[in-house]
Amino acid sequence: MDVGIQMIFTSHGWPGISDGQVYDEELRLALLAEDLGFDVLWSVEHHFFDYSFCPDNTELLAYLAAATSRIDVGTAAVIMPWNEPLRVAEKVALLDHLAGGRLRFGMGRGLSRREFAGFRGIEMDESRDRFDEGSAMVLEALRTGFIEGDGPYYPQARTEIRPRPERPFDDRLYAVASSDDSVEAAARLGARMVMFADRAWEHRMPSIERHRELFRKFHGTDAPPAMTCDFAVCLPDAEEASEVAHRHLGTYLESILEHYEVMGHHFEATKGYDAYAKGADMLRQMGMEGFLKAFMSAAAWGTPDQVLAAFEARRQLMGPFEEATSFRFGGIPYEVAERSMRLFADEVLPVLKTWT
């Protein structure tokens, strides 16, 4: 089983922390991950707010590729509506060259209207069309070495990508897929489905099965295993693990509610976000307490045995999957995050790596 860590670069929950300290702490964990045996370093793309800020994950991963020798690096994700396809194709080709083929390329379309508001001329209700048009252009460029397009958002004369892409991305392609149309887009692109541990996995199964069905329809082969993303706490004492998980996952959930406005009514009037409008209505009925309970039930946290039990239940439900874990979130002290990560690597990771 393939297990990575996800870097989210957040300051929410750490009063008075500087942006520099956020990066110092996150990168310390990233560099430690290679020594501890993790497989991938995943970096988000987010802008402007303390929820998360990494404006260019390809630049960040170029640094990490040079600072490491074995571990893969991955974009989780490049938000396509915020990026020109030509520049994405160039950056991905360059980064894969610098990383010696260790790059995994993940894409997403964005969910926060606060972030969309910072990009002049890019409307949130254009996100689906921009994603579909731009992602197809980038993947064709990475396959052929040339990018071109005649769509309404990214008209592009045929242009060669230099350095030329040298390796196929067919088995290194990922797409965040929470809504029905994103599931279909991921399948059409031939990408692994990426999901966060934010709701009961039983409720995810219809989407997972739909991705598998569409993947086979579009490509004539079985879909690769999905990747799940957790905010993990792994500590030796069950009582301490529960207290740390509830406190810091709760704080992180507060930042999600603020940043994405997931209980808001704006999704109802935003093209392409029908699934989120329905979800917002459900969350308003659940309330904060119900949302936290669902969030906690989906995530893998606790003692090593409890974490393994959560992953085993997930495997029994969905079959093989890849995993990306975040250990630094929600104001958790750095020393606790590192202790949690080391214990996970010592007692959970070796077991997960025996799973196929």
C-alpha positions in Angstrom: 0.0 0.0 0.0 1.2 3.5 -0.9 1.3 6.0 2.0 2.3 9.6 1.8 2.0 12.8 3.9 0.1 15.9 2.8 1.4 19.4 3.6 -1.3 22.0 4.0 0.6 25.0 5.3 -2.0 26.4 7.7 -1.7 28.9 10.5 -5.3 28.6 11.8 -5.2 27.6 15.4 -1.7 28.9 16.2 -2.2 32.5 17.5 0.7 34.8 16.5 2.5 32.2 14.4 4.5 33.7 11.5 4.1 32.4 8.0 7.8 31.5 8.0 7.4 29.3 11.1 4.5 27.5 9.3 6.8 26.7 6.5 9.7 25.7 8.7 7.5 23.2 10.7 5.8 21.7 7.6 9.1 21.3 5.8 10.7 19.7 8.8 8.0 17.0 8.8 8.3 16.6 5.0 12.1 16.0 5.1 11.6 13.6 8.0 9.0 11.6 6.0 11.7 10.2 3.6 13.7 8.8 6.5 10.6 7.3 8.1 9.7 5.4 5.0 6.7 7.3 3.6 6.2 7.1 -0.2 5.1 10.6 -1.3 5.1 14.2 -0.3 1.9 15.8 -1.3 1.4 19.6 -1.4 -1.8 21.6 -1.6 -2.4 24.8 -3.6 -4.2 27.4 -1.6 -4.1 31.2 -1.5 -4.5 34.3 0.7 -5.9 33.0 4.0 -4.7 31.3 7.2 -6.7 28.2 6.3 -3.8 27.2 4.0 -1.3 29.1 1.8 0.9 27.5 -0.8 0.5 29.6 -3.9 2.7 27.4 -6.2 3.1 23.8 -5.2 5.3 23.0 -8.2 7.9 25.5 -6.9 7.6 24.0 -3.4 8.0 20.5 -4.7 11.0 21.4 -6.8 12.8 22.3 -3.5 11.7 19.1 -1.9 12.7 17.0 -4.9 16.2 18.5 -4.6 16.3 18.0 -0.9 15.4 14.3 -1.1 16.5 11.3 -3.0 13.9 8.5 -2.9 10.5 9.8 -1.9 8.0 10.9 -4.6 6.5 14.4 -4.8 2.9 15.2 -5.8 0.6 18.1 -6.4 -2.6 17.7 -4.3 -3.7 19.6 -6.3 -3.0 22.1 -9.0 -6.3 24.1 -9.1 -6.8 24.3 -12.8 -9.2 27.3 -13.0 -6.6 29.5 -11.3 -3.7 28.5 -13.6 -3.0 28.9 -17.3 -2.8 25.5 -19.0 0.4 26.4 -20.9 2.2 27.3 -17.7 0.9 24.2 -15.9 2.2 21.9 -18.7 5.6 23.7 -18.7 5.9 23.6 -14.9 4.9 19.9 -14.6 7.3 18.9 -17.4 10.1 20.8 -15.8 9.4 19.5 -12.3 9.2 15.9 -13.5 12.6 16.4 -15.1 14.1 17.9 -12.0 12.6 15.1 -9.8 13.8 12.3 -12.1 10.4 11.0 -12.7 9.3 11.1 -9.0 6.4 13.5 -9.7 2.7 12.6 -9.3 0.4 15.1 -10.9 -2.9 15.9 -9.1 -5.6 18.4 -10.3 -8.6 20.0 -8.7 -11.2 22.8 -9.6 -11.5 24.7 -6.3 -14.3 25.2 -3.8 -13.6 28.5 -1.9 -15.3 31.6 -3.2 -13.0 33.6 -1.1 -10.1 32.3 -3.1 -11.9 32.7 -6.4 -12.5 36.4 -5.5 -8.8 37.0 -5.5 -8.3 36.0 -9.1 -9.5 38.8 -11.4 -11.7 37.6 -14.3 -12.1 34.1 -13.0 -15.6 33.4 -11.9 -16.4 30.5 -9.6 -19.4 29.4 -11.7 -16.9 28.9 -14.6 -14.8 26.4 -12.6 -16.2 23.2 -14.1 -15.8 24.4 -17.7 -12.4 25.8 -17.0 -11.3 22.6 -15.4 -12.5 20.4 -18.2 -11.0 22.5 -20.9 -7.7 23.2 -19.2 -7.0 19.7 -17.8 -7.6 18.1 -21.2 -5.1 20.5 -22.8 -2.5 19.9 -20.2 -2.7 16.1 -20.4 -2.5 16.2 -24.2 0.6 18.4 -23.9 2.2 16.0 -21.4 1.5 13.1 -23.8 2.6 14.7 -27.0 4.9 17.6 -26.1 2.6 20.1 -27.7 -0.2 22.2 -26.3 -3.1 23.8 -28.2 -6.7 24.7 -27.7 -9.7 26.3 -29.3 -12.0 26.6 -26.3 -13.6 29.7 -25.0 -11.3 30.1 -22.0 -7.9 29.0 -23.2 -7.4 29.6 -26.9 -3.9 28.4 -27.6 -1.9 28.2 -30.8 0.0 24.9 -31.1 3.1 25.4 -29.0 5.9 23.0 -28.0 6.6 22.3 -24.3 10.3 22.6 -23.4 11.8 20.8 -21.6 9.9 18.1 -23.5 7.9 15.7 -21.3 9.9 12.5 -21.2 7.7 10.0 -19.2 4.0 9.1 -19.4 1.8 10.3 -16.5 -0.9 7.6 -17.1 -0.2 5.9 -13.8 0.8 9.1 -12.0 -2.4 11.1 -12.5 -4.8 12.1 -9.6 -7.9 14.3 -9.4 -9.9 15.5 -6.4 -13.4 14.2 -6.8 -16.2 15.0 -4.3 -19.1 15.9 -6.5 -20.7 13.8 -9.2 -19.3 15.8 -12.1 -15.8 15.8 -10.6 -16.1 12.0 -10.3 -17.0 11.8 -14.0 -14.2 14.2 -14.9 -11.6 12.1 -13.0 -12.7 9.0 -14.8 -12.6 10.6 -18.2 -9.1 11.9 -17.6 -7.9 8.5 -16.4 -7.1 9.8 -13.0 -7.2 8.2 -9.6 -10.0 9.5 -7.4 -8.9 11.6 -4.4 -11.2 12.0 -1.4 -10.9 13.5 2.1 -11.9 11.8 5.3 -14.7 14.2 6.0 -17.8 12.0 5.9 -18.8 8.3 6.5 -17.0 6.1 4.0 -20.2 4.2 3.4 -21.6 7.4 1.9 -18.6 7.6 -0.4 -19.2 4.2 -1.9 -21.7 5.2 -4.6 -19.2 7.8 -5.9 -16.3 5.2 -5.8 -18.4 2.7 -7.7 -19.4 5.4 -10.2 -15.8 6.2 -10.8 -14.9 2.6 -11.4 -17.9 2.2 -13.8 -17.0 5.2 -15.8 -13.3 4.5 -15.8 -13.9 1.1 -17.4 -16.4 2.7 -19.9 -13.9 5.4 -21.0 -10.7 3.3 -20.9 -11.6 -0.3 -21.0 -9.6 -1.2 -17.9 -10.2 -1.3 -14.2 -9.7 2.0 -12.3 -6.7 2.3 -10.1 -7.2 2.4 -6.3 -8.5 5.7 -5.0 -6.5 7.9 -2.6 -8.0 8.9 0.8 -6.7 11.8 2.8 -6.7 11.9 6.6 -5.9 14.3 9.3 -4.2 11.8 11.6 -3.4 11.6 15.3 -1.4 8.6 16.4 -0.3 8.5 20.0 0.4 5.6 22.4 -2.2 6.5 25.1 -5.8 6.2 24.0 -7.0 9.0 26.3 -4.4 11.4 25.2 -5.0 10.5 21.5 -8.7 11.2 21.9 -8.2 14.5 23.6 -5.6 15.7 21.0 -7.8 14.5 18.1 -11.0 16.1 19.3 -9.3 19.4 20.1 -7.3 19.8 17.0 -9.6 18.2 14.5 -12.3 20.4 15.9 -10.2 23.5 15.3 -9.4 22.4 11.8 -13.1 21.8 11.1 -13.7 25.4 12.2 -11.3 26.6 9.6 -13.1 24.5 6.9 -16.4 26.0 7.9 -14.9 29.5 7.7 -12.9 29.1 4.5 -15.3 27.0 2.3 -18.5 28.3 3.9 -19.8 24.8 3.5 -23.1 25.6 5.3 -23.7 28.7 3.1 -26.5 29.3 0.6 -24.2 30.6 -2.1 -23.7 27.2 -3.7 -27.4 27.3 -4.7 -26.6 30.1 -7.1 -23.2 28.9 -8.3 -23.1 26.9 -11.5 -21.5 23.4 -11.1 -21.9 23.2 -7.3 -25.3 21.5 -7.0 -23.9 18.7 -4.9 -22.4 21.2 -2.5 -25.7 23.0 -2.2 -27.4 19.8 -1.2 -24.5 19.1 1.2 -24.8 22.5 2.7 -28.5 22.0 3.4 -27.7 18.6 5.1 -24.9 20.2 7.2 -27.2 23.0 8.4 -29.6 20.4 9.6 -26.7 18.4 11.3 -25.2 21.5 12.9 -21.6 21.9 14.1 -21.8 19.1 16.6 -23.2 16.6 14.1 -20.6 17.7 11.5 -17.8 17.2 14.0 -19.1 13.8 14.9 -19.2 12.7 11.2 -15.7 14.2 10.6 -14.3 12.3 13.6 -15.9 9.0 12.6 -14.4 9.1 9.1 -10.8 10.1 10.1 -8.1 7.6 11.3 -6.9 8.7 14.8 -6.1 7.1 18.1 -3.5 4.5 19.2 -1.7 2.6 16.5 -4.1 -0.3 16.9 -7.1 2.1 16.6 -5.6 3.8 13.5 -5.0 0.4 11.9 -8.5 -0.7 12.7 -9.9 2.3 11.0 -7.9 1.7 7.9 -8.8 -2.0 7.9 -12.5 -1.1 8.1 -12.0 1.2 5.1 -10.2 -1.5 3.2 -12.9 -4.0 3.8 -15.5 -1.5 2.5 -13.7 -0.1 -0.6 -10.9 -2.5 -1.3 -7.3 -1.4 -1.9 -6.6 2.3 -1.6 -3.7 4.8 -1.3 -3.4 7.0 1.7 -2.2 10.6 2.4 -1.9 11.7 6.0 -1.6 15.2 7.5 -0.1 15.4 11.0 0.1 19.2 11.4 -3.3 20.9 11.5 -5.6 22.8 13.8 -3.1 24.3 16.1 -1.4 21.0 17.1 2.0 21.7 18.7 4.9 20.8 16.4 6.4 18.4 18.9 3.0 16.5 19.2 2.7 16.4 15.4 6.2 14.9 15.0 5.7 12.4 17.8 2.4 11.3 16.2 4.1 11.0 12.8 7.0 9.0 14.2 4.7 6.5 16.0 2.6 6.2 12.9 5.8 5.4 10.9 7.0 2.9 13.5 3.8 0.9 14.1 1.2 1.7 11.4 3.2 2.2 8.3 4.9 -1.2 8.2 1.5 -3.0 8.4 0.0 -0.8 5.7 2.9 -1.6 3.4 2.0 -5.3 3.6 -1.4 -4.6 2.1 -1.8 -4.9 -1.6 
